[in-house]
């Protein structure tokens, strides 16, 4: 029996099940198509990069074998939908060039796209079905993440890709499998028990696995629910009248956040009217890693003042205590995953090379003498109390944004600047040609030039593709 307070999970599930493509706003469809194209490109390069988690996860999946119904992108083979979602999730997040949902903070598309893509292919669904599933998955996940307004999961060391993102992957898979609302509620109950992912994995190959786990677990939970598997059907609720005992904390939001910060009303507030994908779209990463604002600022200074890197005496940069605390351990990176988490390395590479692309994070570049010498000239400084209040209450959406750099040259001249948003920020989105440039750069690591252009044409016309088999063959890549 459903108790009075247990209607949020049901209402959200019913909305996911009852909403179809024709009810989606045109802007949500447009953004959804862009996110699908972007994540497919990112997955293709993640599957081929020799230093990545993606190429290693793919090897394990290939060796295990599986019923060939879903494509492992960039690897040229098919397996079952669960393992394809896992492999593509690892590739999508491997190089940290996936987009970022900032409210609440998560690399959400790297979790969602692998899940919905694998089930779309298994079910021989259409491009409209794929877009529909992604948009509804995104909305479901953001609402669950936003219900934990204190974001204490982040402060306690949990990573959102491995925790609440799984509600989106499950919703998207369930939509494509044509589950009813009760089956989706069961699937959410199933997947909630698999939620995890620790921030201590940052800078290692395990961090991309959080997206892979989320994609895999969402697909598996939906498949289990289709077969009658049960779970707690109101996993998002708690009884506000319960006594102050451990039982009060037995809902997903109250486990990962403080009881006082949980606001379940956002789960259903303005469903079908407020679309978070439109009102606050993801930030698109043009540069891999976490230091996009610093990279853009360094490149701006280099170009504006015609800076000769060989004449730089010292580079100082400033950031919030939270940001420095998170990334200080990567100040002297020795491998690709750590370099992507090093602001110090990113600044050094930007001044030396005038760009920070995937190749700047490869091991052979990291250990070159010029960049090792430049890293030693970069010094970090704390901005006292910056973002302290918002961090303490769990509002972590802006701790990576603000950048300040000062460059001291050998002749004593000083060049300095500030920047509050990176290229691709939701307030400074990439234009179509920039997005396609990124896609081409990524996709050509796995596809021929002809297949890159063919895939762009099909992805930009996705809603009119009734059969995605041709697209999937095109983006499969070589074995």
C-alpha positions, 0 to 999 in steps of 0.5 A, spaced: 500 500 500 502 506 498 502 511 504 501 518 503 508 521 503 510 515 497 507 519 491 513 522 488 516 516 485 510 514 482 508 520 479 515 521 476 515 514 473 508 515 470 510 521 467 516 518 464 512 512 461 506 517 459 511 522 455 512 521 448 517 525 443 511 529 440 511 532 447 518 534 448 520 542 447 523 543 440 529 546 444 530 539 448 530 535 442 535 540 439 540 539 445 538 532 446 541 531 439 547 535 440 549 531 447 548 524 443 553 527 437 558 529 442 558 523 447 558 518 441 564 522 438 567 522 445 566 515 446 570 513 439 576 517 441 576 514 448 575 507 445 582 508 441 586 512 446 592 508 448 592 511 455 585 510 457 580 506 461 576 505 455 580 501 451 582 497 457 574 496 459 573 494 452 578 488 452 575 485 458 568 486 455 570 483 448 574 477 452 568 475 455 563 475 449 556 476 449 550 476 444 551 481 439 545 486 439 549 492 441 555 496 438 561 497 442 563 504 439 570 505 436 571 497 437 568 494 431 564 489 435 557 487 438 555 484 445 549 484 449 546 491 451 549 491 458 556 490 457 556 494 451 553 500 456 559 498 460 564 499 455 561 505 452 560 508 458 568 507 460 570 510 453 565 516 454 568 518 461 575 516 459 578 522 457 574 527 461 572 531 455 564 529 456 559 534 458 558 537 465 551 538 468 552 543 473 546 544 477 547 539 480 554 537 478 555 531 474 558 528 467 550 526 466 551 525 459 557 520 459 552 515 463 546 516 459 548 516 452 551 509 453 545 506 456 540 509 451 544 507 445 545 500 447 538 499 449 535 502 442 540 498 438 537 492 442 530 493 441 531 496 434 528 502 436 528 509 432 532 515 432 525 519 435 525 513 440 533 514 442 532 522 443 525 521 447 529 516 452 535 521 453 531 527 454 526 523 459 532 520 462 536 527 463 530 530 466 529 524 471 536 524 473 537 531 474 530 531 479 533 526 483 540 529 484 536 536 485 532 533 491 538 532 495 539 540 495 545 539 500 549 535 496 552 532 502 554 526 498 559 530 494 562 533 501 562 526 504 566 523 498 561 520 493 561 522 486 554 523 482 556 519 476 556 513 480 550 515 485 544 518 483 545 518 475 543 511 475 536 513 476 536 517 469 540 511 466 534 506 468 529 511 466 532 511 459 532 504 458 525 503 461 522 507 456 525 504 450 523 497 453 516 500 454 516 498 461 510 501 465 510 505 471 510 500 476 516 496 473 520 503 472 519 504 480 521 497 481 527 498 476 529 504 480 528 500 487 533 495 484 538 500 481 538 504 488 542 498 491 547 498 486 549 506 487 556 508 489 562 511 486 568 515 490 571 521 489 577 518 491 578 515 485 579 522 481 585 522 477 585 514 476 582 509 471 576 508 476 573 514 475 570 513 468 568 507 471 563 510 475 559 512 468 560 505 466 557 502 472 551 507 472 550 505 464 550 498 466 546 498 472 541 502 469 540 497 463 540 491 468 535 494 472 530 495 467 531 488 464 530 485 471 524 489 472 521 487 465 522 480 467 518 481 474 524 482 478 522 487 484 525 492 488 523 498 493 517 501 489 518 508 493 525 508 494 526 516 493 521 517 499 522 517 507 516 518 512 517 525 515 513 522 521 517 517 523 521 516 529 528 519 530 531 512 528 535 509 523 529 507 519 528 514 517 534 514 513 532 508 509 531 512 502 536 514 497 536 521 498 536 521 506 542 516 505 546 520 501 544 527 503 542 530 510 535 529 512 534 537 513 536 538 506 532 533 502 526 536 498 522 531 494 517 536 491 523 538 486 521 530 483 515 532 480 515 540 480 512 542 474 513 536 470 512 537 463 513 544 463 520 545 467 525 542 462 532 542 466 535 540 459 533 547 456 533 551 462 540 549 465 543 545 459 550 542 460 556 545 459 560 542 453 567 541 454 572 543 449 578 541 452 579 535 456 580 535 464 577 539 469 581 546 468 577 549 462 577 556 464 584 556 466 586 553 459 582 558 456 585 564 460 592 561 459 591 561 451 588 568 451 594 571 455 599 567 450 595 570 444 594 577 447 601 579 449 604 574 444 608 571 450 614 567 448 613 560 453 621 560 453 621 567 456 616 565 462 620 566 469 613 564 473 606 563 473 601 564 479 594 562 479 589 563 484 583 558 486 578 557 491 580 552 497 575 547 495 578 547 488 585 547 490 584 541 495 581 537 490 586 538 485 593 539 489 594 531 489 595 532 481 600 537 481 606 533 479 602 528 474 605 522 472 600 519 468 594 521 463 588 520 468 592 524 473 594 530 468 587 531 466 586 533 474 592 537 474 590 545 473 598 546 474 599 541 468 593 544 464 596 551 465 603 549 463 601 545 457 596 551 455 602 556 455 607 551 451 603 549 446 597 554 445 592 548 446 590 543 450 587 537 446 587 529 448 594 529 445 597 534 451 595 528 456 598 522 453 604 520 457 609 521 451 607 529 452 607 529 460 614 527 460 617 531 455 623 536 458 619 542 456 613 541 460 616 538 466 620 545 466 614 549 465 610 545 471 615 547 476 614 555 474 607 554 476 605 556 483 598 555 486 595 560 491 588 560 495 583 565 494 581 566 502 574 564 503 572 563 496 566 559 495 567 557 502 559 558 504 556 555 498 561 549 499 559 548 506 552 547 504 553 543 498 552 548 492 558 545 488 556 548 481 561 553 481 567 551 485 571 550 478 569 556 474 573 562 476 580 563 474 586 568 475 593 567 472 599 572 473 605 571 468 612 574 470 616 574 464 624 574 464 624 582 463 620 583 469 614 585 465 607 582 468 601 579 464 595 577 468 587 576 467 581 573 470 576 569 466 569 566 470 567 561 464 570 556 460 569 555 452 563 551 452 560 553 459 552 553 458 552 561 458 557 561 453 555 555 449 559 552 443 556 554 436 555 548 431 561 549 427 565 548 434 561 542 436 562 539 429 570 540 430 570 537 436 566 531 434 571 530 428 577 531 432 574 525 436 571 521 431 577 520 426 581 517 431 576 511 430 573 512 423 575 513 416 574 521 414 568 518 410 564 515 416 565 521 420 562 525 415 556 520 414 555 519 421 554 527 422 549 527 417 545 521 420 546 524 427 544 531 425 537 528 422 536 523 427 529 524 429 528 522 421 532 515 422 527 510 423 532 504 423 539 506 426 542 500 424 546 504 418 548 509 423 551 504 428 555 500 423 558 507 421 560 508 428 562 501 430 569 503 428 574 497 426 576 491 430 
